[in-house]
Amino acid sequence: MRSPCSPGTALPDRAPGWHDLRTAASPPGAADQPTHPSEDPMSDPGHLPPADDTDPAVRAAGGWGRLRQGVIYRDGVSGVRPTVPTAFPELERRAARVLSAKAYAYVAGSAGLESTADANRRALDRHHIVPRMLRDVSARDLSVELFGRRLASPLLLAPIGVLELVHPEADVAVARAAAAEGVPYILSTQASRPMEQCAAAMGDAPRWFQLYWSKSEELVASFLARAEAAGCEALVVTLDTTVLGWRARDLDLGSLPFSQGQGIAQYTSDPVFRRLAAERAGQPKTGPKPKVTPAAVRSLFSIARTHPGPMLRNLRSPLPRAAVETFLDIFSRQDLTWGDLARLRSMTRLPILLKGLQHADDARRALAAGVDGVIVSNHGGRQVDGATGSLDALPGIVEAVGGRVPVLFDSGVRGGADVFKALALGARAVCVGRPYCYGLALAGADGVRQVIQNLRAELDLTMALTGCASLADLTPDLLAPA
Ligand SMILES: Cc1cc2nc3c(=O)[nH]c(=O)nc-3n(C[C@H](O)[C@H](O)[C@H](O)COP(=O)(O)O)c2cc1C
C-alpha cells in the first residue's frame, strides 16, 4: 500500500514555511519571505519532501504544532503575518470581505433560521476538554489508517460544490493543497472542475469521490467508472440531499449557482450526461420563456462561459442551456431506499461510505447493507433547520457501529480542539468544510494549506497539553459536560 505521499511522485509537497525552517542558517532575510504563493518562489509545489509526520523537519521541530508556530513566529519577527487568520471567526470575516455577496451566502449559509449550524457549534461547546498531566508526550503520533492508507493526520477535506464561486482555480487549487499536505480530498459531484483535472494535480495523493445519486442510473455508473479511473480510493454517498435545503440566504438573493451553469463540471464533462443534454437540446422547448432582463443576459453569459468549449460557440448553441436544465431535472433521487445500496455495491469495487447519518438505527442499517464506513454529518447545517447538532449524534452512532467500520465526522469543526473532541467521542477521522473554503478565498491553494496546517498544529498542541501521545489516547474520559 502506498504511503500518504510516497517519495518520487510529482506531488506538490511541502508545508509553507518548511523552507524557512530548513534555511534557518541561511543569510538574513532569506527566511523572511511571505508565504503567499505569488510572492514565495518556494511555494511552487514539487520541490520539497512530503508533509509526513515521519519527516525529520516535523520531528526536529517537536511536532506539527511547534513547526507551525515556529514558522508563524519567525515570520512575525520580520513583520510578516499569516495571510490566513488562524482562528475561525476572523478567517470567516476576512473571507466575507473578498467573496461576492452570492458566493458568501452560498458558502456561509445554512438552512432556514440556521439553527442547525448553531446546534453544531453548541454541541461542540457542550464538551469540555479535561487535560491530564505527567504523561510522556514528547513524541506525538497523529497518524491513522483508513481503507489501507496510513494518513499522517486524521483530517480530510469534505466535498464542497461550486468552488468556482470562491476562487478561479476552484477544486484544482484544493486538490494541489490536499496533495501537498497528504490529506485526502473528497471530490464533489457538484465540483467546478472535472475529477480528472483534480486527479492530474494530485499525483499519487489520496482522493475519494462523493456521489449525489442521480436520477440517471447510467450517469451514476459513468461517474463511478470515472472515479475509479481517476484513482479515487473510496466512494462517499451523500444521503442528506434528496432535495436542496431551504437556504434563506440564497433564496433572498434569488441565487442558485447551478442555474448559472456553475458547479456542474462533473456532468458537462461526462459522455452520458452530454448525450442526455444533447437529446434535450433537440427537443422542442416547452414551459414559460425567461423574461429578457440584464440579469437574464448575464445568466446566459455565465452558462456559456462555464460550459466546455469556446464561449462564442456556446452562446449560439442550445446545448449549454439544455445542460443546465438536464442537470436540474436529474440532480438527485428522492425514491432511494436501503434496498438500493446492494445495486450500488455491484457497480463499484471502491469502499462505500454513507454521508449524512444522524441516527444510530440508520448506522445499523448501513452496516446490515454492508457499507464500509459512515460519515456522521448534517451537511454543516445546510439541509434541515432545527436539527440535532452533529456531535450529539456521534456517540450513539459510534456505539451502534461498535468498531466494525470507521466512523467519520463533520459539521461545525472550526479548530484543532473540535477535531480532538470528535476523535475523543470515537470518530476515526474528521472532515473539514467551510474553513478550507475560506482559506481558498483568501490565498488559493496556499490558503487551503495554511488552514490544514493550522488545524493539524492545534490538534497536535492540544494532544501535547492533554497528555495524549497518539490518537488511541483520545478517549471520552478526556471530556466533561460543560
Ligand atoms: C459551500 C458548501 C458546499 C457543499 N457541497 C457539498 C457537496 O457537493 N457534497 C456533499 O456531500 N457535501 C457538501 N457540503 C457539505 C460538506 O461536505 C460538509 O458536510 C460540511 O461543510 C461540514 O460542515 P462545516 O462546513 O461546518 O465544516 C457542502 C458544504 C458547503 C459549505
The ligand as an SDF file (V2000), in Angstrom:
LIG
                    3D

 31 33  0  0  0  0  0  0  0  0999 V2000
  -20.4740   25.5930    0.1790 C   0  0  0  0  0  0  0  0  0  0  0  0
  -20.6940   24.1640    0.5430 C   0  0  0  0  0  0  0  0  0  0  0  0
  -20.8940   23.2200   -0.4620 C   0  0  0  0  0  0  0  0  0  0  0  0
  -21.0690   21.8860   -0.1390 C   0  0  0  0  0  0  0  0  0  0  0  0
  -21.1810   20.9610   -1.1430 N   0  0  0  0  0  0  0  0  0  0  0  0
  -21.2780   19.6500   -0.8390 C   0  0  0  0  0  0  0  0  0  0  0  0
  -21.3010   18.6710   -1.8610 C   0  0  0  0  0  0  0  0  0  0  0  0
  -21.1930   18.9820   -3.0330 O   0  0  0  0  0  0  0  0  0  0  0  0
  -21.4270   17.3760   -1.4890 N   0  0  0  0  0  0  0  0  0  0  0  0
  -21.5300   16.9920   -0.1720 C   0  0  0  0  0  0  0  0  0  0  0  0
  -21.6560   15.8110    0.1150 O   0  0  0  0  0  0  0  0  0  0  0  0
  -21.4770   17.9100    0.8070 N   0  0  0  0  0  0  0  0  0  0  0  0
  -21.3430   19.2130    0.5090 C   0  0  0  0  0  0  0  0  0  0  0  0
  -21.2490   20.1280    1.5160 N   0  0  0  0  0  0  0  0  0  0  0  0
  -21.2160   19.6650    2.9180 C   0  0  0  0  0  0  0  0  0  0  0  0
  -19.7820   19.3600    3.3430 C   0  0  0  0  0  0  0  0  0  0  0  0
  -19.2910   18.2300    2.6990 O   0  0  0  0  0  0  0  0  0  0  0  0
  -19.6750   19.1290    4.8460 C   0  0  0  0  0  0  0  0  0  0  0  0
  -20.6020   18.1450    5.2320 O   0  0  0  0  0  0  0  0  0  0  0  0
  -19.9310   20.3970    5.6410 C   0  0  0  0  0  0  0  0  0  0  0  0
  -19.3390   21.5050    5.0240 O   0  0  0  0  0  0  0  0  0  0  0  0
  -19.3650   20.2370    7.0380 C   0  0  0  0  0  0  0  0  0  0  0  0
  -19.7190   21.3190    7.8140 O   0  0  0  0  0  0  0  0  0  0  0  0
  -18.7730   22.5780    8.0870 P   0  0  0  0  0  0  0  0  0  0  0  0
  -18.7990   23.4180    6.8500 O   0  0  0  0  0  0  0  0  0  0  0  0
  -19.4700   23.2070    9.2160 O   0  0  0  0  0  0  0  0  0  0  0  0
  -17.3980   22.0580    8.4080 O   0  0  0  0  0  0  0  0  0  0  0  0
  -21.0850   21.4800    1.2160 C   0  0  0  0  0  0  0  0  0  0  0  0
  -20.8750   22.4230    2.2210 C   0  0  0  0  0  0  0  0  0  0  0  0
  -20.6680   23.7520    1.8980 C   0  0  0  0  0  0  0  0  0  0  0  0
  -20.3900   24.7290    2.9980 C   0  0  0  0  0  0  0  0  0  0  0  0
  1  2  1  0
  2  3  1  0
  2 30  2  0
  3  4  2  0
  4  5  1  0
  4 28  1  0
  5  6  2  0
  6  7  1  0
  6 13  1  0
  7  8  2  0
  7  9  1  0
  9 10  1  0
 10 11  2  0
 10 12  1  0
 12 13  2  0
 13 14  1  0
 14 15  1  0
 14 28  1  0
 15 16  1  0
 16 17  1  0
 16 18  1  0
 18 19  1  0
 18 20  1  0
 20 21  1  0
 20 22  1  0
 22 23  1  0
 23 24  1  0
 24 25  2  0
 24 26  1  0
 24 27  1  0
 28 29  2  0
 29 30  1  0
 30 31  1  0
M  END
$$$$
